[in-house]
Amino acid sequence: MKPYNRAASILGVLLLSSALAACGSESNSASQSEPNTSTTTTDNTSIEEPATATPDEEAATDQENGGDNASDSTDSATEDPAASETDKPNDSATDDTDATDDASSASATIAQEDPADASKQGDKGAGADRPKTEKFQIATADSTDSVTGKLQEGYGYALYAMEGLEFDAETNRLSMTSNPDYYAIITPLEKGYALATLRNEAKTALKAYGTPSELKGDKIPAALSSARLFLSAENEAGTGQFALWETPSKGYDLKINIPTGEDAETFTTLAYASLSTLAD
């Protein structure tokens, strides 16, 4: 009986070991086949709700934005006036050059030294029924001076030429004795002249000096403040002026050339006073 019992015990031990081994294998299989719910949920959440775009999407977005920005930049450069003006010719500089070039022709424009036409202007003697000389009080910037004027006879009119000025009846020209570049041209107008036409003609003649301005009120020189029309234009070379001076029976076109220089103030003071004495 002892050998049998020992063999049975050994067999029992072996069967028990096999059973235990089988149970352990099934437990491991079950553990390995069961899904990891928490890990899957975390992964799904991460995929379905990305915090940022993927690298490929970011690259695509950057490329699109870059193209848009480049387009905007191009549009801005095209529409920017400053950028356009950089390559654009400087018209004002061209105009200034033209005005400077025309300064030399200003004298030719205003100095119409055509012979006086007695058939249109009238005979000498008109307006000359006045004293041969006259004293005039002329106000300057610093003082009031007494100046002698000599009666000068033109064709159809007369005026006093202040001391320092001379008058040529054959060309209707009043000029500075010491510097003839300063002068005024007196043109008697025929009846029926139109103010608008004279204004336009004056603007055209004065363009050689610059952009003409029409002066009014106290902007007109005091001696010629009664002028019906007064225009002025200037540039670096000097000043050109036009005035419509009227007497009870006639109108006069006055063109005045005033080069830039130290004689300008002296000439204008004397010339304005002389022109204001026109009579017919």
C-alpha positions as CSV (number, residue, x, y, z in Angstrom):
1,M,0.0,0.0,0.0
2,K,2.9,2.4,0.6
3,P,4.2,2.4,-3.0
4,Y,0.6,3.0,-4.4
5,N,-0.1,5.9,-2.0
6,R,3.2,7.6,-2.9
7,A,2.4,7.2,-6.7
8,A,-1.1,8.6,-6.1
9,S,0.3,11.5,-4.3
10,I,2.8,12.3,-7.0
11,L,0.0,12.0,-9.6
12,G,-2.3,14.3,-7.6
13,V,0.5,16.9,-7.3
14,L,1.0,16.8,-11.1
15,L,-2.7,17.2,-11.8
16,L,-3.0,20.1,-9.4
17,S,0.0,21.8,-11.0
18,S,-1.4,21.4,-14.5
19,A,-4.8,22.8,-13.3
20,L,-3.1,25.8,-11.7
21,A,-1.0,26.4,-14.8
22,A,-4.2,26.3,-17.0
23,C,-6.0,28.8,-14.8
24,G,-3.0,31.2,-15.0
25,S,-2.9,31.0,-18.8
26,E,-6.6,31.9,-19.1
27,S,-6.3,34.8,-16.7
28,N,-3.4,36.3,-18.8
29,S,-5.4,35.8,-22.0
30,A,-8.4,37.6,-20.6
31,S,-6.2,40.4,-19.4
32,Q,-4.6,40.9,-22.8
33,S,-7.9,40.7,-24.7
34,E,-9.7,43.4,-22.6
35,P,-9.6,46.9,-24.3
36,N,-8.0,49.9,-22.5
37,T,-10.9,52.2,-22.3
38,S,-9.2,55.2,-20.7
39,T,-6.3,55.2,-23.1
40,T,-8.6,55.1,-26.2
41,T,-10.8,57.9,-24.9
42,T,-7.8,60.1,-24.4
43,D,-6.5,59.3,-27.8
44,N,-9.9,60.0,-29.5
45,T,-10.2,63.3,-27.7
46,S,-6.8,64.3,-28.8
47,I,-7.6,63.4,-32.5
48,E,-11.1,64.9,-32.6
49,E,-10.3,68.2,-30.9
50,P,-6.8,69.3,-31.9
51,A,-5.5,72.4,-30.1
52,T,-3.5,73.6,-33.1
53,A,-3.3,72.8,-36.8
54,T,-1.1,70.1,-38.2
55,P,2.3,71.2,-39.6
56,D,1.0,70.7,-43.2
57,E,-2.1,72.8,-42.5
58,E,0.0,75.6,-40.9
59,A,2.3,75.6,-43.9
60,A,-0.7,75.8,-46.3
61,T,-2.2,78.6,-44.2
62,D,1.0,80.5,-44.1
63,Q,1.4,80.2,-47.8
64,E,-2.1,81.6,-48.4
65,N,-1.6,84.5,-46.0
66,G,1.7,85.2,-47.5
67,G,0.2,85.5,-50.9
68,D,-2.6,87.8,-49.6
69,N,-0.1,90.0,-47.8
70,A,2.0,90.2,-50.9
71,S,-1.0,91.2,-52.9
72,D,-2.0,93.9,-50.4
73,S,1.5,95.2,-50.4
74,T,1.5,95.5,-54.2
75,D,-1.9,97.3,-54.1
76,S,-0.7,99.7,-51.5
77,A,2.4,100.6,-53.5
78,T,0.3,101.2,-56.6
79,E,-2.2,103.4,-54.8
80,D,0.3,105.3,-52.7
81,P,0.6,108.8,-54.2
82,A,4.0,109.4,-52.6
83,A,5.3,106.2,-54.3
84,S,3.8,107.2,-57.6
85,E,5.2,110.7,-57.4
86,T,8.7,109.3,-56.9
87,D,8.9,108.2,-60.5
88,K,6.6,110.9,-61.8
89,P,8.2,113.9,-63.5
90,N,8.2,117.0,-61.3
91,D,5.7,119.1,-63.2
92,S,6.0,122.0,-60.8
93,A,9.8,122.0,-61.3
94,T,9.2,122.1,-65.1
95,D,6.7,124.9,-64.7
96,D,9.2,126.9,-62.5
97,T,11.8,126.4,-65.2
98,D,9.4,127.5,-67.9
99,A,8.5,130.6,-65.8
100,T,12.2,131.4,-65.3
101,D,12.9,130.9,-69.0
102,D,10.0,133.2,-69.9
103,A,11.2,135.9,-67.5
104,S,13.5,137.1,-70.3
105,S,10.5,137.3,-72.6
106,A,8.4,139.2,-70.0
107,S,9.9,142.5,-71.2
108,A,9.1,141.6,-74.8
109,T,5.5,140.7,-73.8
110,I,4.9,143.9,-71.9
111,A,7.1,146.3,-73.8
112,Q,5.0,146.7,-76.8
113,E,6.9,149.6,-78.3
114,D,4.6,150.0,-81.3
115,P,4.4,153.6,-82.5
116,A,1.6,155.6,-81.0
117,D,-1.4,155.7,-83.4
118,A,-2.7,159.3,-83.5
119,S,-5.7,158.3,-85.6
120,K,-6.9,156.1,-82.8
121,Q,-5.6,157.9,-79.7
122,G,-6.2,161.4,-80.8
123,D,-4.0,164.5,-81.2
124,K,-1.6,165.9,-78.7
125,G,-3.0,168.6,-76.5
126,A,-5.8,166.7,-74.8
127,G,-5.5,167.0,-71.1
128,A,-2.7,169.4,-71.4
129,D,-4.6,172.5,-70.1
130,R,-2.8,172.3,-66.8
131,P,0.3,173.9,-65.4
132,K,3.6,172.8,-67.0
133,T,5.0,171.7,-63.6
134,E,3.3,170.7,-60.4
135,K,4.3,169.7,-56.9
136,F,3.1,166.4,-55.6
137,Q,3.2,165.0,-52.1
138,I,4.3,161.4,-52.5
139,A,4.2,159.0,-49.5
140,T,7.0,156.5,-49.2
141,A,7.5,153.7,-46.6
142,D,9.5,156.1,-44.4
143,S,8.2,159.6,-45.2
144,T,6.2,161.9,-47.4
145,D,8.3,163.7,-50.0
146,S,7.5,166.7,-52.2
147,V,8.2,165.7,-55.8
148,T,8.0,167.9,-58.9
149,G,6.1,166.6,-61.9
150,K,6.5,167.9,-65.5
151,L,3.5,167.8,-67.8
152,Q,4.0,165.4,-70.7
153,E,1.7,165.3,-73.8
154,G,0.8,162.0,-75.4
155,Y,-1.5,161.4,-78.3
156,G,-5.0,161.9,-76.9
157,Y,-3.9,162.3,-73.3
158,A,-1.4,164.0,-70.9
159,L,0.2,163.2,-67.6
160,Y,2.8,164.5,-65.1
161,A,6.1,162.6,-65.2
162,M,7.6,162.8,-61.7
163,E,11.2,163.8,-61.4
164,G,13.4,160.8,-62.1
165,L,11.1,159.5,-64.8
166,E,10.9,160.3,-68.6
167,F,8.1,159.9,-71.1
168,D,8.2,159.0,-74.8
169,A,4.9,160.0,-76.5
170,E,5.9,158.0,-79.7
171,T,5.8,154.7,-77.8
172,N,3.5,155.6,-74.9
173,R,6.3,154.6,-72.6
174,L,7.0,156.0,-69.1
175,S,10.4,154.8,-67.8
176,M,13.0,155.4,-65.1
177,T,15.6,157.9,-66.3
178,S,18.6,156.2,-64.6
179,N,17.4,152.6,-65.4
180,P,15.1,152.3,-68.4
181,D,14.4,148.6,-67.6
182,Y,11.8,149.9,-65.2
183,Y,8.9,151.2,-67.3
184,A,5.1,151.4,-67.9
185,I,3.3,151.2,-71.2
186,I,0.2,153.4,-71.5
187,T,-2.4,152.2,-74.1
188,P,-5.5,154.3,-74.6
189,L,-8.5,152.0,-75.2
190,E,-11.1,152.4,-77.8
191,K,-14.7,152.8,-76.8
192,G,-16.7,149.7,-76.1
193,Y,-13.9,147.7,-74.4
194,A,-15.1,144.8,-72.3
195,L,-13.8,144.3,-68.7
196,A,-13.8,140.5,-69.0
197,T,-11.8,140.6,-72.2
198,L,-9.2,143.0,-70.7
199,R,-8.9,140.7,-67.6
200,N,-8.2,137.7,-69.8
201,E,-5.7,139.6,-72.0
202,A,-3.9,140.8,-68.8
203,K,-3.7,137.3,-67.4
204,T,-2.2,136.0,-70.6
205,A,0.3,138.8,-70.8
206,L,1.3,138.4,-67.1
207,K,1.9,134.6,-67.3
208,A,5.5,135.3,-68.2
209,Y,6.0,136.5,-64.7
210,G,4.1,133.8,-62.9
211,T,0.5,133.1,-61.8
212,P,-1.5,136.4,-62.0
213,S,-3.5,137.5,-59.0
214,E,-6.3,140.1,-59.1
215,L,-5.8,142.7,-56.3
216,K,-8.6,144.5,-54.6
217,G,-9.1,147.1,-51.9
218,D,-6.0,148.1,-50.0
219,K,-3.9,145.5,-51.9
220,I,-3.9,147.9,-54.8
221,P,-1.1,150.6,-54.6
222,A,-2.6,153.6,-53.0
223,A,-2.0,156.0,-55.9
224,L,-3.9,153.7,-58.2
225,S,-6.6,152.6,-55.8
226,S,-9.3,153.9,-58.1
227,A,-8.3,151.5,-60.8
228,R,-11.2,149.4,-62.0
229,L,-9.0,146.4,-62.5
230,F,-5.5,145.6,-61.1
231,L,-3.6,142.3,-61.6
232,S,-0.1,141.4,-60.6
233,A,2.3,138.5,-61.1
234,E,5.9,137.9,-60.0
235,N,8.8,135.6,-60.1
236,E,12.5,135.8,-59.2
237,A,13.2,138.1,-62.1
238,G,10.6,140.7,-61.2
239,T,7.0,141.8,-61.2
240,G,4.5,142.5,-63.9
241,Q,1.3,144.5,-63.3
242,F,-1.7,145.5,-65.3
243,A,-4.3,148.2,-64.4
244,L,-7.4,149.5,-66.0
245,W,-7.4,153.2,-65.4
246,E,-10.5,155.2,-66.3
247,T,-11.2,158.9,-66.8
248,P,-14.7,160.3,-67.4
249,S,-14.2,159.9,-71.1
250,K,-11.7,157.1,-71.7
251,G,-10.1,154.0,-70.4
252,Y,-6.3,153.2,-70.3
253,D,-4.5,149.9,-70.3
254,L,-1.5,150.2,-68.1
255,K,1.2,147.6,-68.1
256,I,4.1,148.0,-65.6
257,N,7.4,146.1,-65.7
258,I,9.3,146.1,-62.3
259,P,12.6,144.1,-62.4
260,T,13.9,142.8,-59.1
261,G,16.4,145.2,-57.8
262,E,17.2,148.2,-55.5
263,D,15.4,150.6,-57.8
264,A,12.1,148.8,-57.7
265,E,10.6,150.8,-54.8
266,T,11.7,154.1,-56.1
267,F,10.3,153.5,-59.5
268,T,6.9,152.2,-58.4
269,T,6.4,155.1,-56.0
270,L,7.1,157.6,-58.8
271,A,5.4,155.6,-61.6
272,Y,2.1,155.0,-59.7
273,A,1.9,158.8,-58.8
274,S,2.6,159.7,-62.5
275,L,0.0,157.3,-63.9
276,S,-2.6,158.6,-61.5
277,T,-2.4,162.0,-63.2
278,L,-3.6,160.8,-66.6
279,A,-6.1,163.2,-68.1
280,D,-7.7,163.7,-71.5
